[in-house]
Structure formats: C-alpha cells, structure tokens
Amino acid sequence: MRYYFLILVCLVSSLGAQLRKEFSALENLQQRGKLDDLKEQLTKLTPSSNDEKALVSYLNAMLKKDKNDALQMHLSNADRNPKTDYGQKSMLEAAKLYILERDIAAANTQLRKITSTLILERYYWLGVCAFWQDDYNNAISHAENYLRLAPQGVQAESAYHIISDSYIAQKKYYSAITTLNKIKAIQDHDQQYLNYRIGYANELSGKPQDALQAYKTAYELNKYSQIAFSVEERLFAMRSRTPSLDLSFLYPYTPLEILTPAVPADSLAPVVVLPPAITLPEPGANVPLKLGSKPSKGIYLQAGRFSVEANASKLCNTIRDAKLPAVYYEDKTKTSTTWVVLAGPFVTRSDADAARTFLQSTDISSFIVQY
C-alpha cells in the first residue's frame, strides 16, 4: 500500500513541477469558483510548455456556455496535447458531453483514450456507458472499479446506483438491495432517493411491507419533491395489486364522523353509503376531463398528483365512474411537470367532506383544497 502511495505522490509532484506558479494559480481560481478572475488571468498569461497550453485550453473550454463550443475545444485540446494531464481531462469532459447527447459510442472512444492513473472518474463513466448499452455486467465491473479506487469519491453514490440498477435490470433484487444499503456509509448521501430505490427493489422482489416502509420514509423526508410524486405513483400501483395496503400516511386527515339518530334495535337496516348529491352537471356533460389551467376558485378534493399524465387521466375516469365530477390540470414549474387530479367542485365543505368519505370507501384517498 505504501508503494502505491509513494507512486501517487511522485505523480502529483511531477505534475506540479510542469506548471509555473502563475499557471498553478489558474487551477486554484477554477476550483474556488472565481470565474471572472480566471477569465482575466487567462488573457494575461502566455503558455510555453505543452502542459501549460493544455491547461489554458482546458480552462477556456470549461468557461464556454455553449456545449458544442466546449466539446470542440476539449476535442482539440485532447488531440493536440494527448499525453498531458489536462489533455486527458479534456477527454473526460468530452466524454461527459457526448453522454449528455446519448452518443455512447463516441463517449466510450474518449474514455478509453485516457491513460492517466489519476483520472479515476473515467471508470464511473465507463460504467454509465455500459449501462446505457444494456451491458450490465460491465456496468457493474466498471462501477466497482471506481468504488475500489475512490470509495468516498464524488461519484461514489451514483456508482452504487449504477450497480443497483444493473442488478434490477437482471432481476437480482437481493443484490440490488444489498448494494443500496452500502450507500448509507457515504456522507451526505441523498436519503430520499435512496429510500425510494430501496422501496422499488423490495416491491419488485415481492416484499410489499418492506417496500411500503421504505417508500413511507422517502415520502416523509420531503412530501413536495419530485421523488415524493414518484413514490405516490408506486404506492398507488402497489395498492391496485394489494387493496388492503395502508396508505393513510399520504393524507393524514381525521375521518368525517357521521352521527345518526338512535332507532329501535328491531328497526335497524343496513346502511348504504351513496355518493353525495352534487349540484353540478353530470360528469361528462360539457365538462372536459383536462382543464386548461388550475381552477381559480371553488372547493375541490385533491385525489392525486402524478408525473405521468396517463395516470392522472385514469384516476379521473375512475372517480367519474363513481358518479362524482372529476378533472385534472397540468402543474408546470421550472424544474418539473406534474398532473393534479381534482374531484369537484363542491358547493360547501360539508359536501366535500361527504365526498371524501365516499371516495375513501372506494380506496381513493383525497384531501380538501379551496381555490
């Protein structure tokens, strides 16, 4: 172990010796995010060695806002200075840009040109490429190589997910769950996404209660995130297969208590719960399934929020089949698009409460919203 450590020290030392002090300062500016200072210094310095030229080209490429310009500059740097550290780093950046464009073959070509023992991240991206090509065994192998060399590296958490997703694709759910649990040893990992994936692996492996617990943990970490919406979809899909699944934590509202007058025991008759009378047009009569925008006023029941529009449409039709009016609308933000299902509108909150109790009896959870 000490032998490899000494080699690493020598490599780093030799790299530092190839750059003059003012060029080493450029690296520091980039690492600290001082991009305006970096741009200014790049215009003042004249590189002399290949290593300095490679560094300047690399940094100029990293400063480009247009990804096509950045890609061409990285490719040029890699071709002109292939044996330098920053020529090799340009190969890595070019590969990442190719992956963004789903040009996996070109990305692989760049990654396999990298020979530097200091660029460990290439193993992770080789794993990504293999996964996109459905080559799951190689995806696992490359990701494991990265984790062996950089167990707390920048891409460590993502590497575990590559391995887990590869196992899931191979239907090796126990191995996927075991891999996911290793992420817990990484500092500052994404707990919500981790629990969501653990829930999904357990769901696929036929363990609904373990899946439910993991999904619940994920959901309660942030009920308004995109992952929470995905969790809701998985939970509703599970309940369609297992109607007894308790999803009350999604809508923790006190059930409506209905009081009935006392009657003689011999006159008791079965109580039939019917949909409340709604003073609205019948569902489907001039009422579109999808609204053009969120309602501006009215009392509704929100029965779901989905990241797939077809799921919202399906739930709307299910509610209409129960003789209640239902619509959905598209809710778009800068980072996500979801579709919200509403039952209503209702004239009073009492009507909405009665409708919520009725929907609950048909295994559709909801809560009152007022616009």
C-alpha positions as semicolon CSV with decimal commas, in nm:
position;residue;x (nm);y (nm);z (nm)
1;M;0,000;0,000;0,000
2;R;0,281;0,238;0,088
3;Y;0,442;0,165;-0,250
4;Y;0,132;0,284;-0,439
5;F;0,108;0,590;-0,213
6;L;0,466;0,689;-0,299
7;I;0,392;0,648;-0,670
8;L;0,089;0,875;-0,635
9;V;0,294;1,139;-0,453
10;C;0,559;1,128;-0,726
11;L;0,295;1,167;-0,998
12;V;0,135;1,465;-0,828
13;S;0,476;1,622;-0,763
14;S;0,585;1,580;-1,123
15;L;0,260;1,738;-1,242
16;G;0,314;2,039;-1,018
17;A;0,671;2,083;-1,149
18;Q;0,545;2,106;-1,508
19;L;0,344;2,423;-1,438
20;R;0,484;2,762;-1,343
21;K;0,346;2,924;-1,032
22;E;0,116;3,163;-1,215
23;F;-0,041;2,871;-1,406
24;S;-0,090;2,667;-1,093
25;A;-0,281;2,969;-0,961
26;L;-0,525;2,930;-1,250
27;E;-0,621;2,587;-1,122
28;N;-0,687;2,735;-0,781
29;L;-0,914;3,004;-0,924
30;Q;-1,122;2,744;-1,106
31;Q;-1,151;2,519;-0,801
32;R;-1,266;2,817;-0,590
33;G;-1,524;2,921;-0,850
34;K;-1,367;3,264;-0,916
35;L;-1,452;3,257;-1,284
36;D;-1,428;3,631;-1,354
37;D;-1,075;3,639;-1,211
38;L;-0,993;3,326;-1,409
39;K;-1,107;3,483;-1,737
40;E;-0,896;3,790;-1,668
41;Q;-0,582;3,591;-1,588
42;L;-0,620;3,368;-1,893
43;T;-0,592;3,676;-2,118
44;K;-0,269;3,788;-1,947
45;L;-0,067;3,466;-1,947
46;T;0,128;3,313;-2,234
47;P;0,180;2,937;-2,200
48;S;0,514;2,791;-2,307
49;S;0,512;2,416;-2,230
50;N;0,260;2,164;-2,361
51;D;0,126;2,121;-2,008
52;E;0,059;2,493;-1,977
53;K;-0,103;2,504;-2,320
54;A;-0,322;2,208;-2,228
55;L;-0,427;2,373;-1,902
56;V;-0,521;2,702;-2,074
57;S;-0,719;2,518;-2,344
58;Y;-0,895;2,306;-2,083
59;L;-0,995;2,607;-1,874
60;N;-1,113;2,804;-2,176
61;A;-1,330;2,507;-2,277
62;M;-1,474;2,482;-1,926
63;L;-1,571;2,851;-1,942
64;K;-1,776;2,807;-2,261
65;K;-2,151;2,838;-2,215
66;D;-2,240;2,661;-2,539
67;K;-2,185;2,286;-2,502
68;N;-2,097;2,240;-2,871
69;D;-1,824;2,503;-2,844
70;A;-1,699;2,340;-2,525
71;L;-1,696;1,996;-2,690
72;Q;-1,494;2,115;-2,989
73;M;-1,239;2,287;-2,766
74;H;-1,199;1,978;-2,547
75;L;-1,157;1,754;-2,852
76;S;-0,899;1,991;-2,997
77;N;-0,708;2,000;-2,669
78;A;-0,717;1,621;-2,642
79;D;-0,580;1,584;-2,997
80;R;-0,303;1,843;-2,954
81;N;-0,193;1,750;-2,603
82;P;-0,292;1,385;-2,553
83;K;-0,010;1,300;-2,310
84;T;-0,063;1,593;-2,075
85;D;-0,278;1,577;-1,764
86;Y;-0,519;1,843;-1,891
87;G;-0,532;1,694;-2,238
88;Q;-0,650;1,374;-2,068
89;K;-0,901;1,569;-1,857
90;S;-1,040;1,717;-2,178
91;M;-1,102;1,361;-2,298
92;L;-1,308;1,302;-1,985
93;E;-1,509;1,622;-2,030
94;A;-1,569;1,545;-2,397
95;A;-1,698;1,200;-2,297
96;K;-1,943;1,356;-2,049
97;L;-2,075;1,592;-2,317
98;Y;-2,122;1,300;-2,557
99;I;-2,315;1,113;-2,285
100;L;-2,547;1,413;-2,245
101;E;-2,625;1,378;-2,615
102;R;-2,665;0,998;-2,575
103;D;-2,374;0,942;-2,817
104;I;-2,244;0,650;-2,612
105;A;-2,006;0,515;-2,878
106;A;-1,824;0,849;-2,904
107;A;-1,812;0,877;-2,525
108;N;-1,658;0,531;-2,496
109;T;-1,393;0,625;-2,753
110;Q;-1,283;0,926;-2,547
111;L;-1,287;0,738;-2,216
112;R;-1,073;0,455;-2,349
113;K;-0,806;0,702;-2,467
114;I;-0,745;0,809;-2,106
115;T;-0,430;0,653;-1,963
116;S;-0,373;0,874;-1,657
117;T;-0,389;0,679;-1,331
118;L;-0,507;0,996;-1,159
119;I;-0,835;1,023;-1,351
120;L;-1,033;0,766;-1,157
121;E;-1,366;0,911;-1,262
122;R;-1,331;0,750;-1,604
123;Y;-1,425;0,414;-1,453
124;Y;-1,757;0,553;-1,334
125;W;-1,840;0,698;-1,676
126;L;-1,740;0,373;-1,845
127;G;-1,997;0,212;-1,616
128;V;-2,257;0,467;-1,726
129;C;-2,184;0,392;-2,092
130;A;-2,207;0,017;-2,035
131;F;-2,540;0,060;-1,856
132;W;-2,684;0,265;-2,144
133;Q;-2,579;-0,014;-2,379
134;D;-2,756;-0,274;-2,158
135;D;-2,418;-0,430;-2,083
136;Y;-2,498;-0,475;-1,716
137;N;-2,206;-0,699;-1,619
138;N;-1,954;-0,445;-1,746
139;A;-2,151;-0,161;-1,589
140;I;-2,116;-0,335;-1,252
141;S;-1,748;-0,410;-1,311
142;H;-1,654;-0,052;-1,403
143;A;-1,856;0,098;-1,117
144;E;-1,696;-0,143;-0,870
145;N;-1,351;-0,047;-1,000
146;Y;-1,431;0,317;-0,934
147;L;-1,554;0,243;-0,582
148;R;-1,246;0,031;-0,506
149;L;-1,019;0,321;-0,601
150;A;-1,238;0,606;-0,471
151;P;-1,479;0,472;-0,204
152;Q;-1,572;0,827;-0,097
153;G;-1,527;0,985;-0,441
154;V;-1,753;1,246;-0,595
155;Q;-1,934;0,979;-0,799
156;A;-1,941;0,709;-0,528
157;E;-2,314;0,738;-0,455
158;S;-2,401;0,737;-0,826
159;A;-2,171;0,438;-0,882
160;Y;-2,368;0,236;-0,627
161;H;-2,689;0,330;-0,807
162;I;-2,541;0,214;-1,138
163;I;-2,462;-0,122;-0,978
164;S;-2,805;-0,147;-0,815
165;D;-2,991;-0,052;-1,134
166;S;-2,788;-0,310;-1,325
167;Y;-2,887;-0,579;-1,075
168;I;-3,252;-0,472;-1,101
169;A;-3,232;-0,499;-1,479
170;Q;-3,101;-0,855;-1,428
171;K;-3,381;-0,924;-1,175
172;K;-3,124;-0,978;-0,898
173;Y;-3,323;-0,782;-0,643
174;Y;-3,147;-0,906;-0,329
175;S;-2,811;-0,795;-0,472
176;A;-2,965;-0,458;-0,561
177;I;-3,093;-0,406;-0,206
178;T;-2,757;-0,509;-0,057
179;T;-2,580;-0,260;-0,285
180;L;-2,819;0,022;-0,199
181;N;-2,766;-0,029;0,173
182;K;-2,393;0,037;0,123
183;I;-2,477;0,395;0,025
184;K;-2,562;0,465;0,388
185;A;-2,188;0,471;0,463
186;I;-2,139;0,770;0,229
187;Q;-2,154;1,108;0,397
188;D;-2,431;1,346;0,284
189;H;-2,598;1,093;0,055
190;D;-2,946;1,161;-0,084
191;Q;-3,160;0,981;0,174
192;Q;-3,490;1,036;-0,004
193;Y;-3,375;0,893;-0,337
194;L;-3,201;0,605;-0,159
195;N;-3,517;0,503;0,028
196;Y;-3,722;0,538;-0,290
197;R;-3,490;0,296;-0,471
198;I;-3,483;0,055;-0,176
199;G;-3,863;0,061;-0,183
200;Y;-3,867;-0,007;-0,556
201;A;-3,625;-0,301;-0,528
202;N;-3,832;-0,451;-0,245
203;E;-4,152;-0,400;-0,444
204;L;-4,005;-0,588;-0,739
205;S;-3,878;-0,866;-0,513
206;G;-4,229;-0,929;-0,382
207;K;-4,189;-0,772;-0,036
208;P;-4,474;-0,516;-0,021
209;Q;-4,441;-0,437;0,351
210;D;-4,065;-0,368;0,323
211;A;-4,135;-0,162;0,011
212;L;-4,410;0,030;0,193
213;Q;-4,181;0,117;0,484
214;A;-3,902;0,243;0,255
215;Y;-4,148;0,441;0,041
216;K;-4,304;0,594;0,353
217;T;-3,961;0,701;0,481
218;A;-3,879;0,857;0,142
219;Y;-4,213;1,037;0,119
220;E;-4,195;1,187;0,467
221;L;-3,847;1,330;0,408
222;N;-3,996;1,581;0,160
223;K;-4,362;1,549;0,064
224;Y;-4,339;1,809;-0,215
225;S;-4,038;1,687;-0,412
226;Q;-4,044;1,513;-0,749
227;I;-3,933;1,193;-0,577
228;A;-4,236;1,215;-0,347
229;F;-4,461;1,226;-0,655
230;S;-4,286;0,914;-0,790
231;V;-4,333;0,745;-0,451
232;E;-4,707;0,821;-0,464
233;E;-4,733;0,658;-0,806
234;R;-4,554;0,344;-0,687
235;L;-4,777;0,326;-0,379
236;F;-5,098;0,358;-0,581
237;A;-4,968;0,091;-0,819
238;M;-4,897;-0,138;-0,522
239;R;-5,242;-0,079;-0,376
240;S;-5,404;-0,170;-0,707
241;R;-5,250;-0,514;-0,653
242;T;-5,294;-0,519;-0,273
243;P;-5,613;-0,324;-0,182
244;S;-5,552;-0,371;0,194
245;L;-5,230;-0,167;0,179
246;D;-5,248;0,116;0,434
247;L;-5,165;0,447;0,267
248;S;-5,326;0,668;0,530
249;F;-4,993;0,844;0,592
250;L;-5,028;1,010;0,249
251;Y;-5,336;1,202;0,362
252;P;-5,331;1,226;0,744
253;Y;-5,672;1,386;0,790
254;T;-5,930;1,300;1,055
255;P;-6,214;1,093;0,904
256;L;-6,555;1,260;0,893
257;E;-6,768;1,140;1,186
258;I;-7,130;1,092;1,081
259;L;-7,387;1,092;1,363
260;T;-7,718;0,906;1,313
261;P;-8,026;0,927;1,534
262;A;-8,095;0,642;1,773
263;V;-8,356;0,397;1,646
264;P;-8,511;0,083;1,796
265;A;-8,289;-0,221;1,750
266;D;-8,558;-0,415;1,569
267;S;-8,585;-0,145;1,303
268;L;-8,214;-0,131;1,213
269;A;-8,139;-0,175;0,844
270;P;-7,809;-0,198;0,657
271;V;-7,658;0,145;0,597
272;V;-7,573;0,207;0,232
273;V;-7,316;0,479;0,166
274;L;-7,402;0,661;-0,155
275;P;-7,227;0,945;-0,337
276;P;-7,343;1,284;-0,211
277;A;-7,584;1,482;-0,422
278;I;-7,384;1,728;-0,629
279;T;-7,548;2,037;-0,773
280;L;-7,335;2,027;-1,088
281;P;-7,378;1,897;-1,442
282;E;-7,344;1,522;-1,471
283;P;-6,979;1,411;-1,524
284;G;-6,901;1,426;-1,892
285;A;-7,174;1,676;-1,976
286;N;-6,979;1,968;-2,121
287;V;-6,711;1,916;-1,857
288;P;-6,368;1,841;-2,013
289;L;-6,150;1,580;-1,847
290;K;-5,845;1,809;-1,857
291;L;-5,862;2,173;-1,755
292;G;-5,659;2,436;-1,935
293;S;-5,519;2,561;-1,603
294;K;-5,557;2,534;-1,228
295;P;-5,908;2,638;-1,109
296;S;-5,926;2,999;-0,995
297;K;-6,197;2,937;-0,734
298;G;-6,402;2,661;-0,577
299;I;-6,387;2,378;-0,323
300;Y;-6,230;2,055;-0,451
301;L;-6,081;1,727;-0,335
302;Q;-5,722;1,667;-0,448
303;A;-5,703;1,294;-0,517
304;G;-5,357;1,263;-0,667
305;R;-5,053;1,425;-0,824
306;F;-4,871;1,233;-1,097
307;S;-4,558;1,266;-1,306
308;V;-4,728;1,063;-1,585
309;E;-5,035;1,225;-1,742
310;A;-5,197;0,892;-1,831
311;N;-5,217;0,804;-1,461
312;A;-5,400;1,130;-1,385
313;S;-5,646;1,068;-1,669
314;K;-5,709;0,713;-1,546
315;L;-5,787;0,824;-1,190
316;C;-6,020;1,098;-1,323
317;N;-6,222;0,841;-1,515
318;T;-6,234;0,613;-1,210
319;I;-6,381;0,894;-0,999
320;R;-6,632;0,982;-1,272
321;D;-6,737;0,616;-1,286
322;A;-6,823;0,657;-0,916
323;K;-7,069;0,933;-1,022
324;L;-6,858;1,222;-0,893
325;P;-6,727;1,506;-1,113
326;A;-6,350;1,496;-1,167
327;V;-6,093;1,686;-1,369
328;Y;-5,717;1,722;-1,383
329;Y;-5,477;2,001;-1,477
330;E;-5,110;2,038;-1,565
331;D;-4,892;2,198;-1,297
332;K;-4,565;2,312;-1,453
333;T;-4,267;2,464;-1,267
334;K;-3,913;2,548;-1,378
335;T;-3,790;2,203;-1,271
336;S;-4,084;1,966;-1,318
337;T;-4,426;1,899;-1,470
338;T;-4,699;1,710;-1,284
339;W;-5,069;1,648;-1,334
340;V;-5,310;1,708;-1,043
341;V;-5,641;1,522;-1,011
342;L;-5,937;1,704;-0,854
343;A;-6,288;1,588;-0,764
344;G;-6,549;1,863;-0,759
345;P;-6,614;2,150;-0,735
346;F;-6,847;2,126;-0,435
347;V;-7,093;2,386;-0,310
348;T;-6,989;2,354;0,056
349;R;-6,709;2,199;0,259
350;S;-6,970;1,962;0,404
351;D;-7,038;1,830;0,054
352;A;-6,663;1,792;0,001
353;D;-6,628;1,607;0,333
354;A;-6,906;1,367;0,243
355;A;-6,749;1,308;-0,099
356;R;-6,409;1,246;0,060
357;T;-6,563;0,983;0,290
358;F;-6,729;0,819;-0,009
359;L;-6,406;0,813;-0,212
360;Q;-6,221;0,667;0,086
361;S;-6,470;0,379;0,087
362;T;-6,360;0,305;-0,271
363;D;-5,989;0,314;-0,172
364;I;-5,927;0,659;-0,319
365;S;-5,757;0,891;-0,070
366;S;-5,803;1,267;-0,101
367;F;-5,799;1,597;0,086
368;I;-5,988;1,925;0,059
369;V;-5,837;2,219;-0,132
370;Q;-6,001;2,557;-0,182
371;Y;-5,905;2,800;-0,459
